[in-house]
Protein backbone atom coordinates (compact mmCIF):
# COMPACT_ATOMS: atom_id res chain seq x y z
CA UNK A 1 0.00 0.00 0.00
CA UNK A 2 2.67 2.51 -1.10
CA UNK A 3 0.12 5.27 -1.73
CA UNK A 4 -2.15 4.98 1.30
CA UNK A 5 -3.36 8.47 2.23
CA UNK A 6 -2.09 9.96 -1.03
CA UNK A 7 -4.04 11.86 -3.66
CA UNK A 8 -2.99 11.04 -7.22
CA UNK A 9 -4.08 13.13 -10.20
CA UNK A 10 -3.89 11.32 -13.55
CA UNK A 11 -4.65 12.99 -16.87
CA UNK A 12 -5.83 10.72 -19.65
CA UNK A 13 -7.21 8.22 -17.15
CA UNK A 14 -9.64 6.81 -19.69
CA UNK A 15 -8.89 4.87 -22.86
CA UNK A 16 -10.00 4.84 -26.48
CA UNK A 17 -11.30 1.28 -26.07
CA UNK A 18 -11.56 -1.70 -23.72
CA UNK A 19 -8.37 -3.05 -22.19
CA UNK A 20 -5.23 -1.75 -20.57
CA UNK A 21 -4.39 1.73 -21.74
CA UNK A 22 -1.51 3.43 -19.94
CA UNK A 23 -3.68 5.87 -17.99
CA UNK A 24 -6.29 3.30 -17.05
CA UNK A 25 -3.67 0.83 -15.85
CA UNK A 26 -1.92 3.51 -13.79
CA UNK A 27 -5.21 4.60 -12.20
CA UNK A 28 -6.08 1.01 -11.26
CA UNK A 29 -2.57 0.44 -9.93
CA UNK A 30 -2.54 3.51 -7.72
CA UNK A 31 -6.01 2.72 -6.38
CA UNK A 32 -4.97 -0.86 -5.59
CA UNK A 33 -2.15 0.55 -3.47
CA UNK A 34 -4.39 2.79 -1.38
CA UNK A 35 -4.45 6.09 -3.27
CA UNK A 36 -7.38 8.40 -3.77
CA UNK A 37 -7.21 8.58 -7.56
CA UNK A 38 -8.53 11.60 -9.43
CA UNK A 39 -8.91 10.63 -13.07
CA UNK A 40 -9.12 13.36 -15.69
CA UNK A 41 -10.22 12.98 -19.29
CA UNK A 42 -12.02 15.17 -21.79
CA UNK A 43 -14.36 12.25 -22.57
CA UNK A 44 -16.12 11.05 -19.41
CA UNK A 45 -17.31 7.87 -21.16
CA UNK A 46 -13.68 6.85 -21.68
CA UNK A 47 -13.27 6.52 -17.90
CA UNK A 48 -16.23 4.21 -17.34
CA UNK A 49 -14.16 1.02 -17.51
CA UNK A 50 -11.47 2.60 -15.34
CA UNK A 51 -14.03 3.47 -12.68
CA UNK A 52 -15.63 0.02 -12.87
CA UNK A 53 -12.32 -1.83 -12.45
CA UNK A 54 -11.37 0.29 -9.44
CA UNK A 55 -14.81 -0.02 -7.83
CA UNK A 56 -14.73 -3.79 -8.27
CA UNK A 57 -11.45 -3.91 -6.36
CA UNK A 58 -12.75 -1.60 -3.62
CA UNK A 59 -10.52 1.34 -4.54
CA UNK A 60 -11.25 5.05 -4.53
CA UNK A 61 -11.69 6.85 -7.83
CA UNK A 62 -13.16 10.17 -8.83
CA UNK A 63 -13.68 11.05 -12.50
CA UNK A 64 -13.37 14.65 -13.67
CA UNK A 65 -13.95 16.02 -17.16
CA UNK A 66 -11.37 18.54 -18.30
CA UNK A 67 -9.62 19.60 -21.49
CA UNK A 68 -5.98 19.72 -20.42
CA UNK A 69 -5.05 22.03 -23.28
CA UNK A 70 -7.33 24.70 -21.79
CA UNK A 71 -5.49 26.94 -19.30
CA UNK A 72 -8.60 28.16 -17.45
CA UNK A 73 -10.11 24.68 -17.22
CA UNK A 74 -6.93 23.22 -15.73
CA UNK A 75 -6.57 26.07 -13.23
CA UNK A 76 -10.13 25.52 -12.01
CA UNK A 77 -9.76 21.73 -11.88
CA UNK A 78 -6.50 21.80 -9.90
CA UNK A 79 -7.87 24.37 -7.46
CA UNK A 80 -10.99 22.25 -6.93
CA UNK A 81 -9.02 19.03 -6.31
CA UNK A 82 -6.63 20.74 -3.91
CA UNK A 83 -9.47 22.37 -1.99
CA UNK A 84 -11.45 19.17 -1.58
CA UNK A 85 -8.57 16.75 -0.94
CA UNK A 86 -6.08 19.02 0.79
CA UNK A 87 -3.11 18.08 -1.37
CA UNK A 88 -2.00 16.62 -4.69
CA UNK A 89 0.81 14.22 -3.87
CA UNK A 90 1.33 12.74 -7.33
CA UNK A 91 0.67 14.09 -10.82
CA UNK A 92 0.77 11.75 -13.82
CA UNK A 93 0.65 13.40 -17.24
CA UNK A 94 -0.57 10.70 -19.60
CA UNK A 95 -2.49 12.64 -22.26
CA UNK A 96 -1.16 12.22 -25.78
CA UNK A 97 -1.68 10.90 -29.27
CA UNK A 98 0.05 10.71 -32.64
CA UNK A 99 -0.65 11.94 -36.15
CA UNK A 100 1.13 10.71 -39.25
CA UNK A 101 3.24 12.83 -41.52
CA UNK A 102 6.51 14.66 -41.99
CA UNK A 103 6.85 18.44 -42.21
CA UNK A 104 5.77 18.55 -45.86
CA UNK A 105 2.70 16.33 -45.56
CA UNK A 106 1.49 17.57 -42.18
CA UNK A 107 -0.70 20.66 -42.05
CA UNK A 108 0.12 23.52 -39.72
CA UNK A 109 -3.19 22.92 -37.95
CA UNK A 110 -2.31 19.29 -37.18
CA UNK A 111 1.16 20.33 -36.01
CA UNK A 112 -0.34 22.86 -33.59
CA UNK A 113 -2.89 20.37 -32.28
CA UNK A 114 -0.15 17.80 -31.67
CA UNK A 115 2.05 20.24 -29.77
CA UNK A 116 -0.93 21.34 -27.67
CA UNK A 117 -2.03 17.80 -26.88
CA UNK A 118 1.35 16.23 -26.16
CA UNK A 119 3.40 19.12 -24.76
CA UNK A 120 1.30 22.12 -23.78
CA UNK A 121 -0.89 19.85 -21.64
CA UNK A 122 2.17 18.87 -19.59
CA UNK A 123 3.25 22.50 -19.25
CA UNK A 124 -0.18 23.64 -18.10
CA UNK A 125 -0.78 20.92 -15.53
CA UNK A 126 2.70 21.42 -14.06
CA UNK A 127 2.16 25.18 -14.03
CA UNK A 128 -0.80 24.79 -11.68
CA UNK A 129 0.19 21.70 -9.68
CA UNK A 130 3.80 22.66 -8.87
CA UNK A 131 2.90 25.58 -6.56
CA UNK A 132 0.56 23.26 -4.63
CA UNK A 133 3.30 20.67 -4.22
CA UNK A 134 5.80 23.26 -3.04
CA UNK A 135 3.28 24.62 -0.55
CA UNK A 136 2.56 21.16 0.87
CA UNK A 137 6.27 20.29 1.15
CA UNK A 138 6.84 18.11 -1.90
CA UNK A 139 5.41 15.68 -4.41
CA UNK A 140 6.16 13.55 -7.43
CA UNK A 141 5.42 14.16 -11.10
CA UNK A 142 5.64 11.46 -13.74
CA UNK A 143 5.31 12.47 -17.37
CA UNK A 144 4.67 10.02 -20.21
CA UNK A 145 6.81 10.38 -23.32
CA UNK A 146 7.50 7.79 -26.04
CA UNK A 147 10.41 6.06 -27.74
CA UNK A 148 9.29 8.07 -30.77
CA UNK A 149 10.82 11.02 -28.93
CA UNK A 150 14.25 9.40 -28.91
CA UNK A 151 14.51 7.53 -32.24
CA UNK A 152 12.74 6.50 -35.45
CA UNK A 153 10.10 3.91 -34.58
CA UNK A 154 8.74 2.93 -37.98
CA UNK A 155 6.56 5.82 -39.17
CA UNK A 156 6.93 9.52 -39.91
CA UNK A 157 5.05 11.34 -37.16
CA UNK A 158 7.18 14.42 -36.82
CA UNK A 159 4.99 16.45 -34.46
CA UNK A 160 4.45 13.52 -32.09
CA UNK A 161 8.18 12.73 -32.08
CA UNK A 162 9.16 16.35 -31.53
CA UNK A 163 6.62 16.90 -28.75
CA UNK A 164 7.55 13.70 -26.91
CA UNK A 165 11.24 14.58 -27.12
CA UNK A 166 10.33 17.94 -25.66
CA UNK A 167 8.46 16.27 -22.76
CA UNK A 168 11.67 14.46 -21.81
CA UNK A 169 13.74 17.66 -21.73
CA UNK A 170 10.93 19.63 -20.07
CA UNK A 171 10.92 17.04 -17.28
CA UNK A 172 14.68 17.25 -16.79
CA UNK A 173 14.65 21.04 -16.52
CA UNK A 174 11.73 21.11 -14.08
CA UNK A 175 13.31 18.31 -12.03
CA UNK A 176 16.47 20.32 -11.46
CA UNK A 177 14.58 23.55 -10.80
CA UNK A 178 12.33 21.97 -8.15
CA UNK A 179 14.66 19.39 -6.58
CA UNK A 180 15.46 21.72 -3.70
CA UNK A 181 11.76 22.19 -3.00
CA UNK A 182 10.94 18.53 -2.54
CA UNK A 183 9.38 17.80 -5.93
CA UNK A 184 10.71 14.94 -8.04
CA UNK A 185 10.02 14.88 -11.79
CA UNK A 186 10.69 11.87 -14.01
CA UNK A 187 9.59 10.49 -17.35
CA UNK A 188 8.38 7.05 -18.41
CA UNK A 189 9.20 6.28 -22.04
CA UNK A 190 6.97 3.48 -23.35
CA UNK A 191 7.81 1.68 -26.57
CA UNK A 192 5.38 0.02 -28.94
CA UNK A 193 2.87 -1.27 -26.43
CA UNK A 194 -0.28 -3.22 -27.23
CA UNK A 195 -2.80 -0.78 -25.81
CA UNK A 196 -6.37 -0.16 -27.06
CA UNK A 197 -4.91 2.53 -29.32
CA UNK A 198 -3.67 -0.23 -31.65
CA UNK A 199 -7.16 -1.40 -32.55
CA UNK A 200 -8.87 1.99 -32.26
CA UNK A 201 -6.50 4.12 -34.33
CA UNK A 202 -3.03 2.90 -35.24
CA UNK A 203 -3.99 -0.09 -37.38
CA UNK A 204 -6.14 2.18 -39.52
CA UNK A 205 -3.29 4.65 -39.92
CA UNK A 206 -0.51 2.16 -40.61
CA UNK A 207 -1.78 -1.13 -42.05
CA UNK A 208 -5.17 -0.35 -43.57
CA UNK A 209 -7.00 -1.64 -40.50
CA UNK A 210 -5.13 -4.97 -40.31
CA UNK A 211 -4.49 -5.27 -36.56
CA UNK A 212 -2.62 -8.58 -36.83
CA UNK A 213 -0.27 -7.15 -39.45
CA UNK A 214 0.52 -4.12 -37.31
CA UNK A 215 1.15 -6.23 -34.21
CA UNK A 216 3.47 -8.54 -36.15
CA UNK A 217 5.32 -5.55 -37.61
CA UNK A 218 5.84 -4.04 -34.18
CA UNK A 219 6.77 -7.35 -32.56
CA UNK A 220 9.70 -7.81 -34.94
CA UNK A 221 11.32 -4.76 -33.33
CA UNK A 222 11.10 -6.06 -29.74
CA UNK A 223 13.99 -8.28 -28.55
CA UNK A 224 11.99 -9.76 -25.67
CA UNK A 225 9.62 -11.25 -28.24
CA UNK A 226 6.29 -10.13 -26.78
CA UNK A 227 4.31 -6.91 -26.61
CA UNK A 228 3.92 -5.11 -23.32
CA UNK A 229 0.70 -3.32 -22.44
CA UNK A 230 -0.46 -0.49 -20.21
CA UNK A 231 0.20 -2.50 -17.06
CA UNK A 232 3.93 -2.52 -17.85
CA UNK A 233 3.88 1.24 -18.29
CA UNK A 234 1.91 1.61 -15.06
CA UNK A 235 4.44 -0.42 -13.08
CA UNK A 236 7.14 2.05 -14.08
CA UNK A 237 4.91 5.03 -13.26
CA UNK A 238 4.07 3.71 -9.80
CA UNK A 239 7.72 3.01 -9.03
CA UNK A 240 8.85 6.52 -9.98
CA UNK A 241 6.00 8.07 -7.98
CA UNK A 242 6.75 6.01 -4.88
CA UNK A 243 9.18 6.50 -2.01
CA UNK A 244 11.23 3.66 -3.45
CA UNK A 245 12.37 6.22 -6.02
CA UNK A 246 13.09 8.94 -3.45
CA UNK A 247 16.62 9.47 -4.84
CA UNK A 248 15.55 9.49 -8.49
CA UNK A 249 14.69 12.69 -10.34
CA UNK A 250 15.34 14.18 -13.75
CA UNK A 251 15.64 10.85 -15.50
CA UNK A 252 13.79 8.49 -17.85
CA UNK A 253 12.66 4.89 -17.43
CA UNK A 254 12.32 3.19 -20.82
CA UNK A 255 9.67 0.45 -21.05
CA UNK A 256 10.07 -1.08 -24.51
CA UNK A 257 11.18 -4.70 -24.29
CA UNK A 258 14.69 -3.78 -25.41
CA UNK A 259 13.64 -2.11 -28.66
CA UNK A 260 15.69 1.04 -28.10
CA UNK A 261 18.83 -1.01 -27.46
CA UNK A 262 18.78 -2.50 -30.95
CA UNK A 263 20.60 -0.88 -33.85
CA UNK A 264 18.18 -2.03 -36.60
C-alpha positions, 0 to 999 in steps of 0.5 A: 500500500505505497500510496495509502493516504495519497491523492494522485491526479492522472490525466488521460485516465480513460482509454479509447477502447476496452483493455489496458491503456496506460492511464487506465492501468496507472489509475487502477494500480494507484487505487490498488495501493491505497491512493485516492485517484482523481482521473481526468479525461475530456471524454467522461465515457472513456473513464467508465471502464477505469471506474468500474475496475477500481470499484470492483477492487474496492478502490477510490476513484473520482472522474473529472472532465477537463480539457488539459489544453485549456489553461482556465479549465486546468486552473479551475480543476486543480484548485478544486481538487486541492481544496477538496482533498487538501493536497495533490501528492502525485501528478501523472501526465498521460495525455497524448496521441500521434498523427502521421506525416513529416513536415511537408505532408502535415498541415500547420493545424495538425502540427499545432494540435499535436504540440498542444495535446502532447506538450502544452498539456504537460506544461499547463498541468505542471504550471498549476500543480507545482505551486501546490506541491511546493506549498505542501512540502513536496510531491512527485510528477511522472510524465509520459513520453515515447520512444518516438521522442528518442529515435525512429520507430517505424513511421513519420510522425514528426509532431508527435516525435518532436513533442515527446522529445520535448516532454523528456527535456521539459521534465529534466529542466523542471526536475532540477529547478524543483529538486530543492523544493521537494518535488521529483520529476521523471519520465516514463518512455513506453515503446510500442505497447499493445494498448487499445490505441492499436485497434482503435486508431493505429492499425487504420493509420498504418496497415489499412485496419489490419491489426494482426499485421501491425502487431506482427510488424511491431513485434519484430522490433522487440527483442523480448519477443512479446508486446507489453501493455499499459500495465507494464507502463503503469508499473514504471509510473508507480515506481517513480511516484513512490518513495522507493524512487526517493533518490531518483529525479530528472531521468527516464525509465524506458519500457520497450522490451529492449527495442531502443537497445537495438541498432536495426 
